């Protein structure tokens, strides 16, 4: 099993310090709406909605906000006309990039994303150009130091996980999508808090970036993450620790 991209670790560190709570709420609300529209408004019968609602509760989103988002998604309230679109592209150094968006105007979104890619040394690509480089996986991150590696390994493998990796001081747990909730439940029962938990597009192989390519890729990733329509970004780039230290000084 190949590791996740360096951006995964960077994102989780950023998220822990992110003061843009309103933006986090907006992204989760969009996910709740999309999940409810596609699978219905009952979290017990809709795994994607159940995961989104759990994410909302994890950031202390008020129950009324969650309820309204579900109702917009199911059509009980107006304002649920949001389309989920995955864009594909190449970043600096040939890194593959997937950008998951939730938008009410596809033409505007593609124009703005094309500009961000071009500005930061990349380019949008045709559908299918890079998606084959990724696989859909349950991706759960647990803070290091909460449990020993052996105990965590035994716990998650018994619950159905495929792999456990040490990524930047955190533990990264990868599983088949259908095992996501079972692994989460096992962690919760053991009293182990998660840094993040999502169904993600995990790269099969990594592309090592250095120097200007590494710097521009981080700028592109930041720009994409900051875009209002972007729900998530996945890439197969990797930057070694010494390079990261050099870029941060």
C-alpha positions as CSV (number, residue, x, y, z in Angstrom):
1,X,0.0,0.0,0.0
2,X,1.5,3.3,-1.0
3,X,1.4,6.2,1.5
4,X,-0.8,9.3,1.3
5,X,0.6,12.5,0.0
6,X,2.5,15.0,2.0
7,X,-0.4,17.4,1.6
8,X,-2.5,15.1,3.7
9,X,-0.3,15.7,6.7
10,X,0.0,19.4,6.0
11,X,-3.8,19.8,5.7
12,X,-4.4,18.1,9.1
13,X,-1.9,20.4,10.8
14,X,-3.5,23.4,9.2
15,X,-7.0,22.3,10.1
16,X,-6.0,22.0,13.7
17,X,-5.0,25.7,13.7
18,X,-7.6,27.0,11.2
19,X,-9.6,29.9,12.6
20,X,-11.9,30.0,9.6
21,X,-14.7,28.2,11.4
22,X,-17.3,29.7,9.1
23,X,-15.6,28.2,6.1
24,X,-15.4,24.8,7.7
25,X,-19.1,25.0,8.5
26,X,-19.9,26.0,4.9
27,X,-18.0,23.0,3.5
28,X,-19.7,20.5,5.8
29,X,-23.1,22.0,5.2
30,X,-22.6,21.5,1.4
31,X,-21.5,17.9,2.0
32,X,-24.7,17.3,4.1
33,X,-26.9,18.8,1.4
34,X,-25.3,16.7,-1.3
35,X,-25.4,13.5,0.8
36,X,-29.1,14.1,1.7
37,X,-30.0,14.8,-2.0
38,X,-28.4,11.6,-3.2
39,X,-29.2,9.2,-0.3
40,X,-32.1,10.7,1.6
41,X,-32.4,12.6,4.8
42,X,-32.2,9.7,7.3
43,X,-28.6,9.4,8.6
44,X,-29.3,5.8,9.8
45,X,-30.1,4.7,6.2
46,X,-27.5,7.0,4.5
47,X,-23.8,6.3,5.4
48,X,-22.5,9.3,3.6
49,X,-25.0,11.6,5.4
50,X,-24.1,9.9,8.7
51,X,-20.4,10.6,8.2
52,X,-21.2,14.3,7.3
53,X,-23.4,14.8,10.3
54,X,-20.6,13.3,12.5
55,X,-18.1,15.7,11.0
56,X,-20.6,18.6,11.7
57,X,-20.9,17.5,15.4
58,X,-17.2,17.2,15.7
59,X,-16.8,20.9,15.0
60,X,-19.8,21.8,17.3
61,X,-22.1,22.8,14.5
62,X,-25.6,23.6,16.0
63,X,-28.2,21.0,15.4
64,X,-30.5,23.5,13.7
65,X,-27.9,24.1,11.0
66,X,-27.5,20.4,10.4
67,X,-31.3,20.0,10.2
68,X,-31.7,22.8,7.7
69,X,-28.9,21.5,5.5
70,X,-30.6,18.1,5.4
71,X,-33.9,19.7,4.5
72,X,-32.3,21.8,1.7
73,X,-30.7,18.6,0.4
74,X,-34.0,16.7,0.3
75,X,-35.9,19.6,-1.1
76,X,-38.0,20.4,1.9
77,X,-36.4,23.8,2.0
78,X,-35.2,26.0,-0.9
79,X,-31.5,26.4,-1.6
80,X,-30.3,22.9,-2.3
81,X,-29.2,23.4,-6.0
82,X,-25.5,22.5,-5.5
83,X,-23.7,20.2,-7.9
84,X,-20.8,18.0,-6.9
85,X,-18.0,18.1,-9.6
86,X,-14.6,16.5,-9.6
87,X,-11.9,18.3,-11.6
88,X,-8.5,16.8,-12.6
89,X,-5.3,18.5,-13.3
90,X,-1.5,18.6,-13.1
91,X,0.5,20.7,-10.7
92,X,4.2,21.8,-10.9
93,X,6.6,18.9,-11.5
94,X,3.8,16.8,-13.0
95,X,2.0,16.1,-9.7
96,X,-1.5,14.8,-10.2
97,X,-4.3,16.8,-8.6
98,X,-7.9,16.0,-8.0
99,X,-10.2,18.8,-6.9
100,X,-13.6,17.9,-5.4
101,X,-16.0,20.9,-5.6
102,X,-19.6,21.7,-4.6
103,X,-20.9,24.5,-6.8
104,X,-24.1,26.2,-8.0
105,X,-22.3,27.5,-11.1
106,X,-20.0,25.0,-12.9
107,X,-18.8,27.4,-15.6
108,X,-17.7,29.9,-13.0
109,X,-15.9,27.3,-10.9
110,X,-14.0,25.8,-13.9
111,X,-12.9,29.2,-15.0
112,X,-11.6,30.1,-11.5
113,X,-9.9,26.8,-11.0
114,X,-8.2,27.1,-14.5
115,X,-6.9,30.5,-13.4
116,X,-5.5,29.1,-10.1
117,X,-3.8,26.2,-11.8
118,X,-2.2,28.4,-14.5
119,X,-1.1,31.0,-12.0
120,X,0.7,28.4,-9.9
121,X,2.5,26.4,-12.7
122,X,-0.2,23.8,-13.3
123,X,-3.0,23.1,-15.7
124,X,-6.5,21.6,-15.7
125,X,-6.8,18.3,-17.6
126,X,-9.5,16.3,-19.2
127,X,-11.7,14.0,-17.2
128,X,-9.9,10.7,-16.5
129,X,-6.5,12.1,-17.0
130,X,-5.2,11.5,-13.5
131,X,-8.1,9.9,-11.6
132,X,-6.7,6.4,-12.4
133,X,-3.6,7.3,-10.2
134,X,-5.8,7.3,-7.1
135,X,-8.0,4.9,-5.2
136,X,-11.0,5.5,-3.0
137,X,-10.2,4.7,0.6
138,X,-11.3,5.3,4.1
139,X,-8.7,7.7,5.5
140,X,-8.6,8.2,9.3
141,X,-5.9,10.2,11.1
142,X,-5.2,9.6,14.8
143,X,-2.9,11.8,16.8
144,X,0.4,10.2,17.7
145,X,1.1,9.4,21.3
146,X,-2.4,8.4,22.3
147,X,-1.8,4.7,21.9
148,X,1.2,2.4,21.2
149,X,1.7,1.3,17.6
150,X,1.2,-2.3,18.4
151,X,-2.0,-1.7,20.2
152,X,-3.4,0.6,17.5
153,X,-2.3,-1.8,14.8
154,X,-4.1,-4.7,16.5
155,X,-7.2,-2.6,17.1
156,X,-7.7,-1.3,13.6
157,X,-6.7,-4.5,11.8
158,X,-9.3,-6.4,13.8
159,X,-11.9,-3.8,12.8
160,X,-11.1,-4.3,9.1
161,X,-8.4,-1.7,8.3
162,X,-5.9,-2.4,5.5
163,X,-2.9,-0.4,6.6
164,X,-1.4,1.8,9.4
165,X,1.3,4.4,8.7
166,X,3.2,7.0,10.7
167,X,2.8,10.3,8.9
168,X,4.3,13.4,10.5
169,X,3.8,12.2,14.0
170,X,0.2,11.2,13.4
171,X,-1.1,7.7,12.6
172,X,-2.8,7.3,9.2
173,X,-5.3,4.4,8.9
174,X,-6.4,3.3,5.5
175,X,-9.3,0.9,4.9
176,X,-11.8,0.0,2.2
177,X,-14.6,2.6,2.1
178,X,-17.2,0.0,3.3
179,X,-15.1,-0.5,6.5
180,X,-14.9,3.2,7.3
181,X,-17.6,3.3,10.0
182,X,-16.6,0.0,11.6
183,X,-13.0,1.2,12.0
184,X,-14.2,4.6,13.4
185,X,-16.5,2.8,15.8
186,X,-13.6,0.7,17.1
187,X,-11.5,3.8,17.7
188,X,-14.4,5.5,19.5
189,X,-15.1,2.5,21.7
190,X,-11.4,2.5,22.7
191,X,-11.5,6.2,23.5
192,X,-9.1,7.2,20.8
193,X,-9.9,10.6,19.3
194,X,-9.5,11.2,15.6
195,X,-7.9,14.2,13.9
196,X,-9.9,13.6,10.8
197,X,-12.0,10.9,9.1
198,X,-13.1,10.9,5.5
199,X,-13.6,8.8,2.4
200,X,-10.6,10.1,0.4
201,X,-8.9,9.6,-2.9
202,X,-5.5,8.2,-1.9
203,X,-2.6,8.2,-4.5
204,X,-1.2,4.8,-5.5
205,X,2.3,6.3,-5.9
206,X,4.0,9.5,-4.9
207,X,5.9,12.1,-7.0
208,X,8.8,13.7,-5.1
209,X,9.0,17.5,-5.6
210,X,11.9,19.8,-4.8
211,X,12.9,23.4,-5.0
212,X,10.7,25.7,-7.1
213,X,8.3,22.9,-8.0
214,X,7.7,22.1,-4.3
215,X,7.2,25.7,-3.5
216,X,4.7,26.3,-6.3
217,X,2.8,23.1,-5.6
218,X,2.3,24.2,-2.0
219,X,1.0,27.6,-3.3
220,X,-1.4,25.8,-5.7
221,X,-2.6,23.5,-2.9
222,X,-3.2,26.5,-0.6
223,X,-5.0,28.4,-3.3
224,X,-7.3,25.5,-4.1
225,X,-8.1,24.8,-0.5
226,X,-9.0,28.5,0.0
227,X,-11.4,28.5,-2.9
228,X,-15.1,28.7,-1.7
229,X,-16.3,25.9,-4.0
230,X,-13.5,23.4,-3.2
231,X,-14.6,20.7,-0.7
232,X,-11.3,18.8,-0.9
233,X,-8.1,18.5,-2.8
234,X,-6.0,15.3,-3.3
235,X,-2.6,15.1,-4.8
236,X,0.3,12.6,-5.2
237,X,3.1,15.0,-4.4
238,X,5.6,14.4,-1.7
239,X,8.2,16.7,-0.1
240,X,10.9,15.4,2.2
241,X,11.3,16.9,5.7
242,X,14.5,18.9,4.9
243,X,12.8,20.4,1.9
244,X,9.8,21.4,4.0
245,X,12.0,23.0,6.6
246,X,13.8,25.0,3.9
247,X,10.5,26.2,2.4
248,X,9.2,27.3,5.7
249,X,12.2,29.4,6.6
